[in-house]
Amino acid sequence: MSTANTGPPELPELNRSTDERTTLTEMLDFYRAVLLRKCWGLNAEQLAMAVAPGEITLGGLLLHMALVEDYWFDHRFVGRDERALWADIPWDDDHDWEFHHAHDWTTEALIDQFSESLDRSRAAIRSAASLDQMAQLTRDDGTRWNLRWILVHMVEEYARHCGHADLVRESIDGSTGD
């Protein structure tokens, strides 16, 4: 995503009186846009900055959420094998690999990966017959998640991490707000 001649990504309009599926997907898209807005206009060095004493960076959050999108929608819900990018990471050696290695990525590569993961997630959501559709893969105990649970979980995940992004962005350049 080039930010040369553009403003920050627009926040989507939220329909406040619609069906459950639309409400959940609109809220998820809202938080996706908030995270992108927090990263808008920053260079790779700024995306690698953390708030001391923590390790969370905006670049790390972008890569983490790309991973989470692919994990829940493409892998768990649709049932595809993990993508090579994620499958080839030595997770046993570094459980927070995406946070520790986001600084190796360019701004464009981070945003492209995030956008590609969002495209796959949106396709998975569109392909579902209903919110009651169950994930293809099971938990260790054999139970499955339905799409409704996954969407609510993803809204929670974004809400938490957008709060982190607020703090990191403010520490970089004083920018606040959505």
Backbone torsions as a table, in degrees:
resi	resn	phi	psi	omega
1	MET	NA	116.5	176.8
2	SER	-84.7	135.8	178.8
3	THR	-110.1	12.7	-174.0
4	ALA	-57.3	-53.1	-174.5
5	ASN	-120.7	27.0	-177.8
6	THR	-129.1	160.5	173.0
7	GLY	-89.5	-176.9	179.3
8	PRO	-64.3	155.8	177.8
9	PRO	-56.0	141.7	179.2
10	GLU	-71.7	146.5	171.9
11	LEU	-81.5	134.4	-179.5
12	PRO	-70.0	150.9	174.4
13	GLU	-69.6	140.6	177.6
14	LEU	-108.3	121.9	176.1
15	ASN	-78.7	120.2	-173.8
16	ARG	-92.3	6.5	177.9
17	SER	-148.3	70.0	-177.4
18	THR	-133.8	-175.1	-178.7
19	ASP	-74.9	168.1	-174.6
20	GLU	-61.6	-45.1	-178.1
21	ARG	-61.4	-45.9	179.2
22	THR	-64.2	-41.6	178.7
23	THR	-58.8	-48.2	-177.9
24	LEU	-66.1	-43.8	-178.5
25	THR	-71.3	-36.0	176.6
26	GLU	-65.8	-41.4	179.5
27	MET	-66.2	-39.6	176.8
28	LEU	-63.2	-44.3	177.5
29	ASP	-64.2	-33.4	177.1
30	PHE	-61.0	-49.8	-178.7
31	TYR	-68.6	-33.2	174.5
32	ARG	-60.0	-43.2	179.8
33	ALA	-67.5	-37.5	178.1
34	VAL	-60.6	-45.0	-179.9
35	LEU	-61.8	-43.7	177.2
36	LEU	-62.3	-39.2	179.0
37	ARG	-64.0	-34.8	178.4
38	LYS	-65.1	-27.5	-178.3
39	CYS	-95.1	-12.1	-174.2
40	TRP	-60.3	135.0	173.9
41	GLY	80.3	1.2	-179.0
42	LEU	-95.8	149.9	175.9
43	ASN	-91.4	176.4	-176.2
44	ALA	-60.4	-37.7	179.6
45	GLU	-63.9	-42.0	179.0
46	GLN	-69.0	-36.9	178.0
47	LEU	-66.4	-18.8	179.8
48	ALA	-93.6	0.3	-178.4
49	MET	-82.0	137.9	178.1
50	ALA	-116.3	162.1	173.3
51	VAL	-91.5	118.3	-178.9
52	ALA	-62.7	143.1	3.4
53	PRO	-93.5	13.0	-175.3
54	GLY	-78.4	175.7	179.7
55	GLU	-112.9	-3.4	-175.0
56	ILE	-72.8	126.9	176.2
57	THR	-121.5	162.5	176.5
58	LEU	-65.4	-40.2	176.0
59	GLY	-61.8	-41.9	177.2
60	GLY	-62.5	-38.5	177.6
61	LEU	-65.9	-40.5	177.0
62	LEU	-61.0	-46.2	-178.7
63	LEU	-69.2	-38.5	177.4
64	HIS	-61.3	-45.8	-177.9
65	MET	-71.4	-29.5	172.3
66	ALA	-62.5	-44.4	176.6
67	LEU	-60.2	-48.1	-177.7
68	VAL	-63.4	-41.1	176.6
69	GLU	-58.6	-50.9	-179.2
70	ASP	-64.2	-40.0	-178.1
71	TYR	-62.4	-50.1	-174.0
72	TRP	-77.9	-43.4	-173.9
73	PHE	-90.4	-51.4	-175.4
74	ASP	-76.0	-44.4	-176.1
75	HIS	-85.3	-63.8	-175.2
76	ARG	-67.7	-51.9	-173.8
77	PHE	-73.8	-53.6	-177.7
78	VAL	-76.4	-32.2	177.5
79	GLY	95.0	12.6	178.5
80	ARG	-73.1	154.1	171.8
81	ASP	-59.8	152.4	176.7
82	GLU	-60.0	141.5	178.1
83	ARG	-63.4	151.1	-176.1
84	ALA	-52.5	-43.1	-179.8
85	LEU	-51.3	-50.7	-175.6
86	TRP	-79.2	-37.6	-177.5
87	ALA	-67.5	-28.0	-176.5
88	ASP	-87.3	-1.2	-178.3
89	ILE	-82.3	136.4	179.1
90	PRO	-78.6	72.7	-175.1
91	TRP	-59.4	-33.1	180.0
92	ASP	-65.2	-28.2	178.7
93	ASP	-85.0	-26.8	-176.6
94	ASP	-152.9	96.3	-177.8
95	HIS	-66.3	-18.5	178.9
96	ASP	-114.0	38.1	-176.0
97	TRP	-50.7	-45.3	-175.1
98	GLU	-62.0	-33.5	177.4
99	PHE	-75.4	-35.1	-177.3
100	HIS	-80.8	-15.9	-175.5
101	HIS	-120.6	1.0	179.2
102	ALA	-61.0	-29.0	-179.7
103	HIS	-66.6	-14.7	176.9
104	ASP	-80.3	-9.0	-176.3
105	TRP	-100.7	149.6	172.2
106	THR	-77.5	162.8	176.0
107	THR	-55.8	-46.2	-178.0
108	GLU	-63.1	-41.2	-179.2
109	ALA	-65.6	-39.8	178.0
110	LEU	-63.5	-46.9	-178.5
111	ILE	-68.3	-38.2	177.0
112	ASP	-62.4	-44.6	179.4
113	GLN	-62.6	-44.3	178.5
114	PHE	-59.8	-46.6	-179.0
115	SER	-63.7	-42.0	178.2
116	GLU	-62.8	-41.7	178.0
117	SER	-64.3	-40.5	177.2
118	LEU	-62.5	-40.8	179.0
119	ASP	-59.9	-43.6	178.9
120	ARG	-64.9	-41.7	-179.7
121	SER	-64.0	-45.0	179.6
122	ARG	-62.3	-38.6	177.5
123	ALA	-63.9	-40.8	178.8
124	ALA	-63.5	-42.6	179.4
125	ILE	-64.3	-45.5	179.4
126	ARG	-61.1	-33.3	-175.6
127	SER	-77.0	-14.0	-177.4
128	ALA	-75.2	136.6	179.5
129	ALA	-67.7	-34.7	-179.3
130	SER	-161.9	171.9	176.0
131	LEU	-67.6	-17.9	179.1
132	ASP	-82.8	-8.7	179.7
133	GLN	-60.3	134.7	-176.4
134	MET	-89.8	149.4	175.8
135	ALA	-64.0	149.2	178.4
136	GLN	-69.7	-37.8	-178.9
137	LEU	-93.6	152.5	-177.0
138	THR	-107.0	164.7	170.5
139	ARG	-73.9	172.4	178.8
140	ASP	-59.1	-29.0	-179.4
141	ASP	-87.6	5.4	177.0
142	GLY	90.6	-7.7	179.0
143	THR	-82.7	162.2	-178.6
144	ARG	-122.5	162.7	175.0
145	TRP	-99.9	145.3	170.2
146	ASN	-93.3	166.1	-178.0
147	LEU	-59.9	-36.2	179.0
148	ARG	-57.1	-48.9	-179.2
149	TRP	-61.5	-43.7	-179.1
150	ILE	-62.2	-44.1	178.9
151	LEU	-62.2	-44.7	178.8
152	VAL	-63.4	-43.1	178.0
153	HIS	-59.7	-42.1	-179.1
154	MET	-67.2	-37.7	175.4
155	VAL	-60.9	-44.2	178.3
156	GLU	-61.5	-44.6	-178.8
157	GLU	-61.4	-46.0	178.4
158	TYR	-66.6	-42.4	-178.7
159	ALA	-58.8	-44.3	179.7
160	ARG	-63.4	-47.5	-176.2
161	HIS	-75.2	-25.9	173.7
162	CYS	-68.8	-30.4	172.5
163	GLY	-63.7	-43.0	175.1
164	HIS	-60.7	-44.6	-178.3
165	ALA	-61.2	-36.8	176.3
166	ASP	-56.1	-48.3	-177.3
167	LEU	-66.4	-43.3	-178.6
168	VAL	-65.5	-47.4	-178.0
169	ARG	-62.1	-42.6	179.2
170	GLU	-61.8	-36.0	-179.1
171	SER	-71.5	-23.9	-179.1
172	ILE	-77.7	-51.3	-173.6
173	ASP	-141.4	11.8	177.7
174	GLY	81.1	-0.9	-178.0
175	SER	-68.0	133.2	177.2
176	THR	-131.6	170.6	178.8
177	GLY	94.0	177.8	-179.3
178	ASP	-72.7	NA	NA
